[in-house]
Structure formats: structure tokens, C-alpha cells
Amino acid sequence: MKFALISGAALGLMASAALAEGHYPYTDDNCGVVTTYEAAPTRAVTLSNNATELMLALGLEDHMAGTSYMANLQISPEYAAAYDTIPVLSPLVATTEQLIEAEADFVYAGYPDGFSESRHTRDQLQDLGMKTRLNTEGCNLGRYGFDELYAEIRSVAGIFGVPERAEDLIAGIEARVAAVETALEGREAVPVFIYNGGEDTPRAVLGNTMLSHVVERAGGRNILGDIDNRYGSTSWEQLIDQAPEVIVVFYSGTASGQVVEDPATALGQARIAVLEATPVIAGVPAVARGNYVPISSVIGQPGPSSVTALEVLARAFHPGAFAE
């Protein structure tokens, strides 16, 4: 009797195929939209930077037909090589025509801008044969933190039949979160304002966002974190009353998609310049001391890089906790 030797790689492929075969059909209940998958999508398109990074963090680049809406921001370094293998359909949100041309079978948005009456709704894309998903922070269902992010990761991994990759990714994030929490043990929370632009009327990041949760986990206290919404307007007088010691300057990419020399510096500094040029808040501790922490939407929106935002903010709020 003869026995064939099978390599470890071949065994791995066989195991993956067996898992996929038993995995489907898979039903995804997402923000009131229930979708059943008979197999993993093969031509996925992402409509935001955090959706792109989550797909890449799960090793799904071979299932992707395109990305969009990086808006001239840079992908996180650990995903750059995989990102460069995927067509960029647009620096802004891919249009319906671009999705059709890419033959998309799955469209994933990290925030609600991806699906709208002015662009394309989820129902409209469904009618065109494209299944969709929206990161649940965008549904504004309530507080959103790492637990909700882990559920998002598991859902996307479930759609693509790779649940084990979700657990590996989550374990890595959890370890980094735990390291920050250990370093911050016993530290008092620092009052923080999360500035989202605006001159006469400042815009703020409120309590139902991943970024607000990350600020709190990083040893800060979002001064508007008790408001149950994602974003909203406030007043300079509110800053004077609350006296934040740090201002997190949240910025996205260039709205028109034009190229800028150094988007991270230019876009963050432009918002800081507004704060510096507003005399009424000159006495606010964060402004008087120049305590600004620019955070781009690449790490500020819910995704695998949220833990990077946690580490950056924790070091900014409590530098003494991380002394070398």
C-alpha cells in the first residue's frame, strides 16, 4: 500500500476549503439590512479608509476589486504593500458608475457618507446586484467602543468565511489595549475637547463615536462625551466653561480630492490655525499651552488602527506613564 505525503500548506488549503464549505450560507444583519451570502464576495469595493484597512487587516486583498475615499490621506504603513495591489477607483467616494465598471459584488463603507440619496443607497446597490455593509458606528445605535469594533471585525470575517482571522486580529488589538491600560493605571483623566472643524461655530466629536471611546480609554475625558450622538455643533463659550487641557484635532482628507504636499501636516495644522486665531478661547488651557493632538480619520474612525489612536493619545495625555 502506498501513502502520499501532503504538505502542510496543502493541508491548510484543504482545511480552509472545508471551513468555507460548512460556513455558508452566512446571514449578516447590519443596521436593519439583512443579507445572506452563499459564498465569499470576490469583487469587494471599499468606500472609506477604515473599511479598506479592516479588509486588509483580515488579509482580504485578493477579494477586492477597488478602494476609494482615502482623500489623499496615507494608508497605515502595515497595510501599504497590500493596498498598492488594489485599484484605487477614486480619491473620493466611488460613484455608482465606478462600482458598476469595477463589477463590484460587495460594497463596504466605514461611515454613512458612503451610502446616501445623493450618491447611492444600499437598496439601489442591492438592485444592481451588489451586497453592502456599513460599519455599525455609522448606524448611530448608541455607544461604540472596542467591543463593537470586535463585533464589526467578526461580521466582516464572517461574510468572507475567515472567522479565524478575526480572532487573530482581535487578539493582537486586545494585547495592545491591555498594555496601554496597564501603563495608565492610577492616572487621573484629562479633560479633552475633540475639535472637528468650524470657525464661527465649532464642530465636535460627541459620545457615540469610536474616537470618543478611545479618548476615554487613553486617559482622557471628552467634555462633550455625555451627548448621545456622533457629531454636532457646540460653542466657543462651552470650551471656556469646560476648560479642556488638551484639544484633539480630528481631520479627514481634502474634501475636493486635490493633492496636498503633506496632508497629515497641512490638514491638521489648518484646523489648529483656526483655534489659534480665535481670540475668545485664548485663555482655554489647551490653547494657551498649545496642547493639540492631530488625529486623522485613518486612525480616528473605527477600524484596526483605532488601537494606534489609543496609543498616540495615551502618550499625549500622560507622557510620564510611558517614560523610557
N, C-alpha and C positions, 0 to 999 in steps of 0.2 A: 504494500500500500504506500502511495506517495502522498506527501503533505506539501502544500505550497506555503512558503513564507510570505507573510503580508506585512508590509512596513507600517510603522507607527502612524505615518502621515495618511496612508490609505485607510487605516482603521479609524482615524479621526474623521475623514471624509465620510466613511460609511456611517459612523455614529451620528454625524451632523445630518446626513440624509434621512436616517431613521427618525431622528428627533423631529425634523421638519415634517416628515410624512405623518407623524402622530400629532403634530401641533395644530394642524388646520382641520376644519375651519376655525378661524380666530375672530372673535367679535370684540370690537372696540367701541365703547360707549363714551363719547367725548363731547362734553358741553351740549348735551342733548341730541347729538348726531350719532346714531348707531350704525356702524359699518361692519360688515362681515367680509373677511379676507379668506379666499380659498387657497391662496399661495402668497408668498412674499412679493411685494411690488418690485419691478425690475427697472423702472424708469422714474425714479423719485426726483422731485424738484423742491428745493427749499426756498422759502420766501423771507428769510431773516437770518442774521448771523448766528443767533443762538440755536436755531433749528439746524443750521449747517453743522455747527460744532457738535451738537448732540449726535447727529448721524455719523459724523466722522469718529467720534469717541467710541461708538459702537462698531467701528470697522465696516461701515456700510457703503463706502465709496463706490464699490462695484455695482451697487444697486441704484446709483444716482445718475440722472441724465442732465442735471444742471443745478446751479445755485443762483441766488440773486439777493439783492439788498444788503450787500456789505457796505454800500455807500462810501467807498474809499477808505473804510477802516481796515485794519490788518487782522487777518485770522490769527488766532493764538499759535505760537511757534510750534507746539507739539502736533498741530494738525496741518501745518503748511504744506508738507510734502504730499499728503493725500489730497488736499484741497486743489493743488496745482494740476491734478489729473482730471479734474471735473470741469466741464464747460461753464463759464460764467455767462448767464443769459442776459443779465442787466445789472448795473450798479444800484438800481432801484428795484422795486417790486416787479417781478416778471409779469408781463401783460398776458391776457388770455391768449393772444396770438402767439406769443413766445412759448407758452405752455403747450399749445397745440403743435407748434413746429417741433418742439422737443419730444413730442409723443409721450408726454407725462402720464403716468398711471397713478401717481400718488403725489399730493401737494401738501407740504408741511410748513406751517407758519408758526413762528415763535411768539408773535404778538398780533393783535387784531387787525393791524394795518393790512395784513396780507389778504384778508377777506372783507370786502365791503361792496356796497352798491355801486360805488364809483369805479371799482376795478372788476371784481368778480366775486360773487357769493359762493359759499360752499355748495348750495343747491345747483347753481349754474355750472360749476365744475363737475358735479356729480352727473349732470345731464350730458356732459361731454365725455363721460367715462373715466373721470379722474376721482379717485378717493382722496379724502382730505383729513387733516388733523390740525388742531390748534392747541398750542401749549396751554394748559388749563389756567395759568395765571391770567391769560387773556380773556377768560370767561368771567373774571371778576366775581368768583363764587365766595370769596372770603379770604382769610389769611393764607399766605403762600410762603412756604419755607422749604428746608431741605427734605422733609418728609414728602411734600408734594412734588418736589423735583425728582425724588427717587421713584415715585409712582409714575411720573412722566417718562422717565428712562425705561422703566419696566414696560410701559404701554407701547412705546416705540419699538423696543426689542421684541415684544410680543407680535407686533404687526409683521416684523421681518423674520420671525422664527428663530431668534437668537437670545432666548431668555438668560442663558448662562453668561453672556457678555454683559448683560445688565448688572448681574450680581458682582462681577469682577469690577466694573466701573464704579458701582456704588461703594464697594468695599474700599477702594482707593480714595474716594471722596471722604468717606466716613473717617478714615485714618487721619487725613489732613485736618478735618474739622476737630477731631479729638485733640490733636496736637495744639491747635490754637486755644481750645478751651482750657487745656492744662496750663498753658502759659499765662492765661488771663485770670486764673483762679484768684479770687480775693480782690480784684481790681474794681474800682467804682466806675459806673457808667458815665460816659462823657456826653453832654447834650450836643446833638448834631442836627443841622438843617441840611436836607438833601435838595439842592437847587437844580431845577430843570429848565432854566432859562427864563426869559421875560425881563423887561426893563421897568416900565411903569407899574406893572402888576406881575410880581414874581410867580413862577410856577414851581410846584413842589412835588416830590415823590412821597406818596402817602402810605398808609399802613398795609394795604392789600397787595404788596409787591415783594418780590424776592429781594430786591435791594434794601428795602426797609428791614426785612428779617435779617439780612446779612449784617447790616449796621448794628442791630441789636446783639447778634451773636459775636460781633467783633468788639464788644465792649463799649458800644455807643448807645445813645437813646435818641431815636428820631423824635424831634419835638412835635411833629405832626403825625406820629405813628398811630395815634388813637383814632384817626379818621378812617372809616371803613370804605376806602376807595383806592384806586390805583394812583391816579394823578389828579391834581387840581390846582386852583389858584389860591394864593394867600396874599399877605400884605407885608410891606417892609416894617410896619408897626408890630406885626407878630414877631418878627425877628428881634426887634428891640425888647419886647416883653419877655421873650423866651431866652434871650442871650446865649445862643449856641456858642460853644467853644471851638467847634470845627464845622466847616461847610464842605460837604461832599458835592462836588460839581459834576453832575451827570450830563453826559453829552452823547448824541448819536452822530451818524455820519452827515455829510453835506447833503442838504435836502434836494438840491438840484442835480446831484451826482457829479459836480465838477471836481476835477482833480486839484488837490491842495498839496503843497510840498510835504508837510508833516502833519497829517490830520490829527494825530493824538495831541500834539502840542498846540496847533493852531485853533482847533475847535474848543479844547478845554480852556486855553488862555483867553479866547474871545469871551467866554462866559465869566471868567474871573475878572476881566477888564470891566464888565458891566457892574459887578459888585464893587470894585474899587472906585468906580465913577459915580456911585450913588451916595451923596453926602449924608443922607439921613441915617444910614447904617454904619457910618464911620466908627462909632463907638461900640458896636457889637464886638464882643471879644474875638470871635473868629476873624473878623475883618481887620480889627485893629492890630492883630498879631500876624495876619497873613496866613492863617491856618486853613488852607484849601487842599482838598484831595480830589483831583480829577479822576473820574471813573467813566470809561467808555461803555457804550451799550454792549460791546463784545463780552465784557465780563460782568456788567451790571444787570443784564437781562438773565432770566432763569435758564441755566444750561450747565454743562460740565465745568465751565470756567467761573461759575459762581463761587467756588471754593478759592479761586485765585483772588477774587474781590475780597473775600473774607480775610485772607492773609494780608493783602495790601492794607485794608482798613484797620485791622487789628494792630499792625505795626505803626500806622499813622496815629491812631488814638492812644496807644500805650507803648511807645517805643522802648521804655525801660523794661518791659516784660520780655523783650526779645534781644536783650544785650548779648553780644557775642562773648 
